């Protein structure tokens, strides 16, 4: 990756992924995105972190209370993920162990998704940006109590120097090229999680290749 690209694009070798408060109870409050879509996007991020061996940190807000536990798919799909417990802090950045876990990676680019967007995403994202990290806030892998609240949060993030982004863009930037041995894994990720119709494209291509090679 060139110096110019490093300034504007995500460098997979410098990334830490933070999945914050994706909890079953909090998902009941989400109104700005269908919860099924939110869940698919979050699990897609977990999958790509596992695929590319990106450090992944998770945390939860009072998981023994009404906010509920983290959705299980995250740690199932990314068994290398590290859970950092909090002690009531609303802002994950207020938990010293969480910040220390980020610092221990030696990486300076953070990909953050969280529920709720205007609190659990916004608070650590603006703090991380102020601390000198390059921050990408994945809006469609975060959920909020209203669309208006999300729109306001996107403006706040941008003003603070964080970069609002969507799941597909994140994964595509991390992928960088189709000329790679795990390209099929990325194609399946897109088809299974974000673009179901992408499976039709894959099937059409497979049939065309079969006709060329086998005549049928």
N, C-alpha and C positions, 0 to 999 in steps of 0.2 A: 504494500500500500504506500503510495507516494505521500510526501509531506502535506501537499495540498489536500489530498483525500482524507488524511488523518484529521484535518481540521473540521471537515464537514460530514464525514461518514463514520459509522460505527466500526471500530477495530475489534474483532472478536477476541483477540489476545489481551485486550485491556478491559474486558467487561466483567462486572459482577451483576448478577440478576437478583433483585429483591422482590419477593412476592409477599405482600403484607396484608394480613387480616382478611384473607379470602375464606371467611367463616360461614358456616351454614346458616346461623342466625342472622348475620348481617345481610346475607343474600336475600332474605325476606323483605328487606327495605329497598331493594334496588328497583328503580322505576325508569331509568333513562336508557336501558338496554335490556332485551330479553335475557332472563337469567340463564337460559340454555346456551345462548351465544356467549355470554360472559364466561360461563364455565368452560366452554370449548376453547376460547381464546387463552384463558389461564393455563389450561392443560397443554395447549400448543407451546406456550412459553416454557413450561416445565420440560416438555419433550425436547425442544431445541437446546435447552441448557444441558440436558443429558447427552444429546447427540454430539454436541461440540465441546463437552466437558467444561462448560462455563460454571464458575463458582455460583452457587445458588443459596441464598439465605431466605428463610421464612421466619415469620413471627406472628403471634396472634394476640388480640386484645381480650383479656379475661376469658379464655376458652372454656373455663368451667362454669361460666355464667350464661346469660341469655344470648350473648353473641355467638356461642356455639364453637365447635371445633373447626379446624381447617378442613376444607374438603380433602378427602383422602387421596385423590388422584395425583396431587402435586408430589407427595413423597413416594407414591407408588411408581410414577413415571420417571422421577428423578431421585433415585435412592441415595445419590451423593449429597442431596440437599441437607443443609445444616439448619436446625430449628433453634432460634434464640428466644428464650422465655422473657417476657416482660413482667413488671411488677406493678401494673396499673397505669403505666404511662400511655397516654393517648397517642402522642407523637413517638414513633419508633426511634427517632433520632435522639430522644431524651434518655434512651436506655444505653448506658455506656458499653455494655457487652455487645450490643448490636453494632455500634460504631467501631468498636475494636475488631469485631469479626470482619467488617469491611476493610479496615486498615490492614489487617493481617494478610489479605490477598495481594497487596501491593498494587492493586489496579485502581484506575482513576475514572472509569466510565461506569455509570450506574444505569441499568435498565430497571425501572420501578413500575410495578402495578400494585393496586391496593383497592380495598373496599372499606369505607366509602371514599369516593374520589376527592371530595372537597375537604376531607379531614385526613384520612389515613394515607392517601397519596400525596396531597398537597403539602402537608406539614413536613415530612421527611425530605420531599423533593426540593422544596425551597431552602431548607437547611443545608442539604448536601450541596446544592448549587452555591450557596454562600460560603461553604467550606472549601470550594475550589474544585469540586467534582464536575465532570461533564455528565449531565443528567438527561435521560430520556424517559418521559412519563407516558406509559402505554395506556391511553384513555379507554380503548375498547376492551382491555383486560382489567378494567376497574369499573366499579358500579357505583351509582349515586342515587340519592333520594329524589332528585328531579333533574330534568334536562337543563333548566335554568341554572341550577347549582353547578352542573358540569361546565356549562358555557362560561360562567364566572371563574371557575377554577382554571380552565384552559388559559384565560386571559391572565390570571394571577401567575400561573406557571411560566408563561412566556415572558412576562415582565420581570420575573425573578431570574431569568436566564436558563430555565429548564426548557426542554424541547418536547412539545406534545407530539405524539406519534401513534400509529395504530399497529396492531399485532402483525399484520401481513408485511408492512414496511420493515419492522424490526427483524423479522425472520429472513426476509429477502436481503437485507443489508448484512446480516450475519452469514448468510449462505454465500454471497459474493459471486458465485459462478455455478452454472450447471455442469461445467467440465470438472467434475469431482466424483470420487468413487461412491459417495453416499448420496448422489443426486436423487435416486429413487426414494430414499427415506424422506427427503424434502418434499418430493412430489406427493407422496402418501400423506405427509403431514398437512399440506395444503388441502388435499382432497378430504381428509378425515375431519379436519377441524374448522377450516375457514371458508373454503369454496367447494361445496359438495359437487357442483357441476364440473369441477376440474377433473373428477373421475371420468366423466364422459370424454373429455379431451384425451385422457390417457388411454381409454379403451379404443377410441377412434385411431389413435396413433398405433397401438398394438395391432389392430386389425389391418391397417395399411401396411405395416411391416410384414405381417404374416402373408398378405397377398403378394408382396414383392419377393419374399424369400421362398414361399411354398406354393405360390400360385393360387392360393385360396384363403 
